[in-house]
């Protein structure tokens, strides 16, 4: 990865997640996301303060329990709320919240994986916390230079663009015509506001998009803003430009990441 960023760059990008990351660019990326890297420890593993990773909740109202044997939660985490992981206990994580409360959450509902897409590099970067795990060549949209503003079609291929913003995986499609796909939450409420100001969508459509954003569910994708922006398979691995706004990676990479990149995973798309 040759576009080094200053200290705190990712912290700024993911400020709303309160990620405490030190750097975005290790000297080299690991070649694969193997089980040794991805799988949480099967047995109890305690961590020192220096090694304490930051995870985030994949969904709203993620229950936090006082112990692994508790039947009732004493609090819950918001969508993408960050926590410090103190130790791993098989299917449980011992955590500390931002309010300095300690408890236990199911590891299946937590993650430290996030994605960075750099359009100009035609590359997808997979991170685990601050560590760059993998760089994947990606095929981009016909007009990958520009930010998306509205729906494109065969008469206006210039609008086949990939939007630039902070998104998250809002749905997954294992039966995509492009092997498999992860759908991003475009259009966002911010896109709705922009589209309403420009007269591209109606007030009713804007309300529907905002409501979907507030509920963390897929937004309406049939408006003039476009939709169904995905990270999907069928990529050539040669960094070509052929999609209508999606990011296409090779099928082997899609398969390797399928169980790791879950609904709720942050995705940063940059120029």
VOPAGU-2260 file (C-alpha; in pm, 1 decimal, decimal comma):
REM VOPAGU-2260
SITE   aa  ch    i         X         Y         Z
SITE  UNK   A    0       0,0       0,0       0,0
SITE  UNK   A    1     183,4     306,1    -121,4
SITE  UNK   A    2     -49,8     588,1     -18,9
SITE  UNK   A    3      75,9     640,6     336,3
SITE  UNK   A    4    -156,3     844,6     557,2
SITE  UNK   A    5     -66,3    1046,5     868,0
SITE  UNK   A    6    -114,9     915,2    1220,5
SITE  UNK   A    7    -478,3     937,5    1319,7
SITE  UNK   A    8    -612,8     919,9     961,8
SITE  UNK   A    9    -828,4     616,2    1024,4
SITE  UNK   A   10    -930,6     753,1    1363,3
SITE  UNK   A   11   -1074,4    1054,4    1180,0
SITE  UNK   A   12   -1247,2     841,0     917,2
SITE  UNK   A   13   -1405,2     620,8    1182,4
SITE  UNK   A   14   -1445,4     885,8    1448,7
SITE  UNK   A   15   -1807,4     794,4    1508,0
SITE  UNK   A   16   -1688,5     443,2    1592,7
SITE  UNK   A   17   -1420,9     585,3    1826,1
SITE  UNK   A   18   -1165,7     344,2    1685,0
SITE  UNK   A   19    -827,1     396,2    1846,8
SITE  UNK   A   20    -598,5     313,9    1558,7
SITE  UNK   A   21    -235,5     407,2    1526,2
SITE  UNK   A   22    -155,2     368,7    1157,7
SITE  UNK   A   23    -312,0     250,9     835,0
SITE  UNK   A   24      -7,0     128,0     651,7
SITE  UNK   A   25     206,4    -158,5     775,5
SITE  UNK   A   26     517,5    -221,5     566,4
SITE  UNK   A   27     362,1    -525,4     403,1
SITE  UNK   A   28      19,4    -683,5     396,6
SITE  UNK   A   29     -41,5   -1043,0     489,7
SITE  UNK   A   30    -117,0   -1242,3     179,9
SITE  UNK   A   31    -431,6   -1416,0     303,1
SITE  UNK   A   32    -695,8   -1408,0     568,8
SITE  UNK   A   33    -621,7   -1753,9     701,8
SITE  UNK   A   34    -786,6   -1918,9    1000,1
SITE  UNK   A   35    -491,1   -1836,4    1222,2
SITE  UNK   A   36    -551,8   -1467,3    1164,4
SITE  UNK   A   37    -928,9   -1454,7    1160,6
SITE  UNK   A   38   -1053,8   -1709,9    1411,3
SITE  UNK   A   39   -1094,9   -1591,0    1770,3
SITE  UNK   A   40    -913,8   -1807,8    2025,2
SITE  UNK   A   41   -1115,1   -2116,5    2117,5
SITE  UNK   A   42   -1001,2   -2108,3    2479,7
SITE  UNK   A   43    -968,0   -1832,4    2736,5
SITE  UNK   A   44    -704,3   -1577,8    2640,3
SITE  UNK   A   45    -636,6   -1268,9    2852,0
SITE  UNK   A   46    -480,0    -959,5    2698,2
SITE  UNK   A   47    -245,5    -695,4    2833,7
SITE  UNK   A   48    -344,9    -329,6    2819,8
SITE  UNK   A   49    -105,7    -274,4    2530,6
SITE  UNK   A   50    -266,3    -554,3    2330,3
SITE  UNK   A   51    -630,1    -468,1    2403,5
SITE  UNK   A   52    -813,6    -464,4    2068,5
SITE  UNK   A   53   -1115,5    -252,8    1982,6
SITE  UNK   A   54   -1421,6    -436,4    1851,9
SITE  UNK   A   55   -1760,1    -293,0    1754,9
SITE  UNK   A   56   -2119,2    -415,9    1770,7
SITE  UNK   A   57   -2256,7    -541,3    1439,9
SITE  UNK   A   58   -2616,8    -454,8    1524,7
SITE  UNK   A   59   -2821,2    -230,9    1749,4
SITE  UNK   A   60   -2921,5    -351,6    2095,2
SITE  UNK   A   61   -2638,7    -605,5    2129,4
SITE  UNK   A   62   -2686,1    -752,4    2477,8
SITE  UNK   A   63   -2415,6    -724,3    2742,4
SITE  UNK   A   64   -2426,5    -972,0    3031,9
SITE  UNK   A   65   -2273,6    -958,6    3376,7
SITE  UNK   A   66   -2131,2   -1307,6    3336,6
SITE  UNK   A   67   -2126,7   -1584,7    3078,4
SITE  UNK   A   68   -2392,9   -1768,4    3281,6
SITE  UNK   A   69   -2626,8   -1471,0    3318,6
SITE  UNK   A   70   -2973,6   -1510,2    3172,7
SITE  UNK   A   71   -3055,4   -1140,1    3153,7
SITE  UNK   A   72   -2851,7    -857,7    2999,9
SITE  UNK   A   73   -2776,2    -554,6    3214,9
SITE  UNK   A   74   -2715,8    -318,3    2921,7
SITE  UNK   A   75   -2682,1    -318,1    2544,6
SITE  UNK   A   76   -2454,5    -173,8    2278,6
SITE  UNK   A   77   -2562,0      55,5    1997,1
SITE  UNK   A   78   -2491,8     -20,5    1632,6
SITE  UNK   A   79   -2112,6      -3,7    1572,6
SITE  UNK   A   80   -2049,4     103,9    1932,1
SITE  UNK   A   81   -1682,9      33,1    2008,2
SITE  UNK   A   82   -1561,9    -161,3    2310,8
SITE  UNK   A   83   -1226,2    -278,3    2442,6
SITE  UNK   A   84   -1182,8    -655,9    2448,6
SITE  UNK   A   85   -1018,5    -768,3    2773,0
SITE  UNK   A   86   -1016,3   -1142,7    2703,8
SITE  UNK   A   87   -1154,7   -1412,6    2474,8
SITE  UNK   A   88   -1363,3   -1698,3    2614,3
SITE  UNK   A   89   -1462,2   -1921,0    2323,3
SITE  UNK   A   90   -1798,1   -1782,9    2199,9
SITE  UNK   A   91   -1779,5   -1492,0    2447,2
SITE  UNK   A   92   -1581,4   -1169,2    2468,9
SITE  UNK   A   93   -1503,3   -1003,5    2801,6
SITE  UNK   A   94   -1535,5    -632,7    2723,8
SITE  UNK   A   95   -1516,0    -284,0    2870,5
SITE  UNK   A   96   -1751,9     -20,8    2734,0
SITE  UNK   A   97   -1687,8     349,4    2687,9
SITE  UNK   A   98   -1874,2     404,7    3015,9
SITE  UNK   A   99   -1611,2     183,9    3186,2
SITE  UNK   A  100   -1859,8     -98,0    3245,2
SITE  UNK   A  101   -1733,3    -455,0    3212,5
SITE  UNK   A  102   -1939,6    -742,8    3082,8
SITE  UNK   A  103   -1965,2   -1026,6    2833,4
SITE  UNK   A  104   -2102,0   -1030,6    2479,0
SITE  UNK   A  105   -2140,8   -1304,9    2221,6
SITE  UNK   A  106   -1846,3   -1287,2    1982,6
SITE  UNK   A  107   -2076,8   -1366,9    1688,5
SITE  UNK   A  108   -2232,0   -1020,6    1729,8
SITE  UNK   A  109   -1898,3    -835,5    1735,6
SITE  UNK   A  110   -1617,6    -769,6    1488,1
SITE  UNK   A  111   -1299,3    -571,3    1434,6
SITE  UNK   A  112   -1299,2    -615,4    1054,9
SITE  UNK   A  113   -1354,2    -320,3     823,9
SITE  UNK   A  114   -1300,0    -242,5     455,6
SITE  UNK   A  115   -1133,4      44,6     274,6
SITE  UNK   A  116   -1191,7      88,0    -100,3
SITE  UNK   A  117    -959,3     325,6    -286,4
SITE  UNK   A  118   -1109,1     386,7    -629,9
SITE  UNK   A  119    -801,0     547,3    -783,7
SITE  UNK   A  120    -594,3     243,2    -684,5
SITE  UNK   A  121    -869,5      -1,3    -784,3
SITE  UNK   A  122    -790,9    -185,5    -465,1
SITE  UNK   A  123    -988,1    -317,0    -169,1
SITE  UNK   A  124    -803,1    -317,9     164,5
SITE  UNK   A  125    -920,1    -548,7     441,4
SITE  UNK   A  126    -832,2    -442,3     794,9
SITE  UNK   A  127    -860,3    -612,1    1129,5
SITE  UNK   A  128    -843,6    -324,7    1374,3
SITE  UNK   A  129    -532,0    -126,9    1283,0
SITE  UNK   A  130    -371,5    -417,6    1099,0
SITE  UNK   A  131    -387,7    -440,5     721,3
SITE  UNK   A  132    -467,2    -804,0     646,2
SITE  UNK   A  133    -509,1    -814,5     271,8
SITE  UNK   A  134    -500,4    -607,9     -49,2
SITE  UNK   A  135    -734,6    -723,1    -324,7
SITE  UNK   A  136    -734,2    -598,8    -686,6
SITE  UNK   A  137   -1077,1    -466,1    -777,5
SITE  UNK   A  138   -1266,4    -385,6   -1094,5
SITE  UNK   A  139   -1452,8     -56,7   -1072,1
SITE  UNK   A  140   -1729,7     136,2   -1242,8
SITE  UNK   A  141   -1707,9     275,2   -1594,4
SITE  UNK   A  142   -1665,2     621,7   -1445,4
SITE  UNK   A  143   -1467,8     537,7   -1133,7
SITE  UNK   A  144   -1314,2     887,2   -1115,3
SITE  UNK   A  145   -1632,8    1064,7   -1006,5
SITE  UNK   A  146   -1858,2    1044,2    -702,0
SITE  UNK   A  147   -2207,2     905,8    -753,7
SITE  UNK   A  148   -2490,6    1159,0    -771,0
SITE  UNK   A  149   -2775,8     980,6    -946,4
SITE  UNK   A  150   -2877,1     662,5   -1123,7
SITE  UNK   A  151   -2693,7     579,6   -1443,5
SITE  UNK   A  152   -2820,3     391,4   -1747,6
SITE  UNK   A  153   -2711,3     297,3   -2097,7
SITE  UNK   A  154   -2794,4     648,5   -2220,4
SITE  UNK   A  155   -2591,2     806,0   -1940,1
SITE  UNK   A  156   -2306,7     568,1   -1858,6
SITE  UNK   A  157   -2118,5     861,5   -1705,7
SITE  UNK   A  158   -2341,8     812,6   -1399,8
SITE  UNK   A  159   -2231,2     452,0   -1352,3
SITE  UNK   A  160   -2019,5     559,2   -1058,0
SITE  UNK   A  161   -1921,7     429,3    -714,4
SITE  UNK   A  162   -2029,7     661,3    -430,3
SITE  UNK   A  163   -1766,0     796,1    -191,6
SITE  UNK   A  164   -1848,3     800,3     178,9
SITE  UNK   A  165   -1853,0     584,9     488,9
SITE  UNK   A  166   -2099,1     300,0     441,5
SITE  UNK   A  167   -2160,1     -38,8     596,0
SITE  UNK   A  168   -2269,1    -378,1     470,5
SITE  UNK   A  169   -2648,2    -371,0     501,1
SITE  UNK   A  170   -2725,1    -708,1     336,5
SITE  UNK   A  171   -2557,5   -1009,5     179,5
SITE  UNK   A  172   -2663,9   -1203,0    -129,0
SITE  UNK   A  173   -2513,8   -1552,4    -161,0
SITE  UNK   A  174   -2697,4   -1606,8    -492,2
SITE  UNK   A  175   -2583,1   -1298,0    -680,9
SITE  UNK   A  176   -2543,1   -1315,3   -1057,9
SITE  UNK   A  177   -2188,6   -1202,1    -975,5
SITE  UNK   A  178   -2111,3   -1506,7    -758,6
SITE  UNK   A  179   -2182,5   -1349,1    -415,7
SITE  UNK   A  180   -2246,2    -991,6    -308,1
SITE  UNK   A  181   -2240,9    -760,7      -8,3
SITE  UNK   A  182   -2484,2    -472,1     -46,1
SITE  UNK   A  183   -2390,2    -128,6      88,4
SITE  UNK   A  184   -2637,8     109,7     253,9
SITE  UNK   A  185   -2650,7     350,6     -40,2
SITE  UNK   A  186   -2841,2     582,1     -66,4
SITE  UNK   A  187   -2786,3     711,6     286,9
SITE  UNK   A  188   -2991,3     981,1     466,1
SITE  UNK   A  189   -2724,0    1230,1     358,6
SITE  UNK   A  190   -2776,4    1124,1      -2,5
SITE  UNK   A  191   -3149,4    1171,1      48,3
SITE  UNK   A  192   -3097,2    1527,4     169,5
SITE  UNK   A  193   -2875,6    1602,3    -130,2
SITE  UNK   A  194   -3119,9    1443,3    -372,8
SITE  UNK   A  195   -3410,6    1637,0    -226,0
SITE  UNK   A  196   -3224,9    1968,0    -254,4
SITE  UNK   A  197   -3145,6    1896,1    -619,9
SITE  UNK   A  198   -3499,4    1790,1    -699,3
SITE  UNK   A  199   -3397,7    1433,6    -785,0
SITE  UNK   A  200   -3631,6    1267,9    -533,8
SITE  UNK   A  201   -3955,3    1355,0    -361,4
SITE  UNK   A  202   -4002,8    1436,0       6,6
SITE  UNK   A  203   -4175,2    1098,9      49,7
SITE  UNK   A  204   -3877,1     916,1    -101,2
SITE  UNK   A  205   -3639,0    1113,1     119,6
SITE  UNK   A  206   -3841,0    1016,1     428,6
SITE  UNK   A  207   -3826,0     649,4     330,8
SITE  UNK   A  208   -3449,3     660,8     288,0
SITE  UNK   A  209   -3404,2     839,7     621,3
SITE  UNK   A  210   -3630,7     589,4     797,2
SITE  UNK   A  211   -3430,8     299,2     656,4
SITE  UNK   A  212   -3110,9     462,9     778,8
SITE  UNK   A  213   -3251,5     510,3    1128,5
SITE  UNK   A  214   -3357,9     144,8    1139,5
SITE  UNK   A  215   -3030,3      12,0     992,8
SITE  UNK   A  216   -3212,8    -164,9     711,1
SITE  UNK   A  217   -3164,1    -156,3     332,3
SITE  UNK   A  218   -3280,9     177,4     190,1
SITE  UNK   A  219   -3510,5     215,0    -111,9
SITE  UNK   A  220   -3289,6     156,9    -414,3
SITE  UNK   A  221   -3525,1     236,7    -699,0
SITE  UNK   A  222   -3514,2     616,4    -678,9
SITE  UNK   A  223   -3328,4     854,1    -909,1
SITE  UNK   A  224   -3032,1     834,3    -671,2
SITE  UNK   A  225   -2967,6     476,0    -774,5
SITE  UNK   A  226   -2887,8     184,0    -547,0
SITE  UNK   A  227   -2766,2    -173,5    -514,3
SITE  UNK   A  228   -2405,8     -61,8    -479,1
SITE  UNK   A  229   -2226,4    -383,2    -392,7
SITE  UNK   A  230   -1893,2    -542,0    -331,4
SITE  UNK   A  231   -1942,4    -856,8    -535,5
SITE  UNK   A  232   -1756,0   -1135,9    -708,0
SITE  UNK   A  233   -1678,3   -1198,0   -1075,3
SITE  UNK   A  234   -1382,0    -959,5   -1059,3
SITE  UNK   A  235   -1112,0   -1017,8   -1316,6
SITE  UNK   A  236    -823,5    -941,9   -1082,2
SITE  UNK   A  237    -682,3    -704,7   -1347,7
SITE  UNK   A  238    -829,3    -375,4   -1218,2
SITE  UNK   A  239   -1050,1    -307,1   -1519,9
SITE  UNK   A  240   -1357,6     -78,7   -1539,6
SITE  UNK   A  241   -1682,5    -247,1   -1629,5
SITE  UNK   A  242   -1932,3    -231,7   -1339,9
SITE  UNK   A  243   -2227,8       3,5   -1306,7
SITE  UNK   A  244   -2110,2     134,7    -970,4
SITE  UNK   A  245   -2016,7    -179,4    -783,2
SITE  UNK   A  246   -1676,6    -304,8    -674,3
SITE  UNK   A  247   -1591,5    -646,3    -819,4
SITE  UNK   A  248   -1328,1    -871,0    -663,0
SITE  UNK   A  249   -1216,1   -1220,5    -766,1
SITE  UNK   A  250   -1442,7   -1504,7    -657,3
SITE  UNK   A  251   -1169,3   -1670,5    -451,8
SITE  UNK   A  252   -1133,3   -1354,2    -241,6
SITE  UNK   A  253   -1508,5   -1321,7    -206,0
SITE  UNK   A  254   -1530,7   -1679,4     -79,1
SITE  UNK   A  255   -1246,2   -1631,9     167,8
SITE  UNK   A  256   -1406,9   -1320,6     313,0
SITE  UNK   A  257   -1766,3   -1438,6     307,4
SITE  UNK   A  258   -1793,5   -1547,3     671,0
SITE  UNK   A  259   -1568,8   -1267,7     797,5
SITE  UNK   A  260   -1730,0    -957,4     646,5
SITE  UNK   A  261   -2069,9    -957,5     813,0
SITE  UNK   A  262   -2373,9    -735,0     794,1
SITE  UNK   A  263   -2278,3    -420,4     985,0
SITE  UNK   A  264   -1914,6    -414,8     868,7
SITE  UNK   A  265   -1791,3     -57,8     799,9
SITE  UNK   A  266   -1685,2      19,8     442,4
SITE  UNK   A  267   -1493,5     338,8     359,8
SITE  UNK   A  268   -1498,0     431,8     -12,0
SITE  UNK   A  269   -1238,9     691,8    -114,1
SITE  UNK   A  270   -1159,0     861,5    -446,3
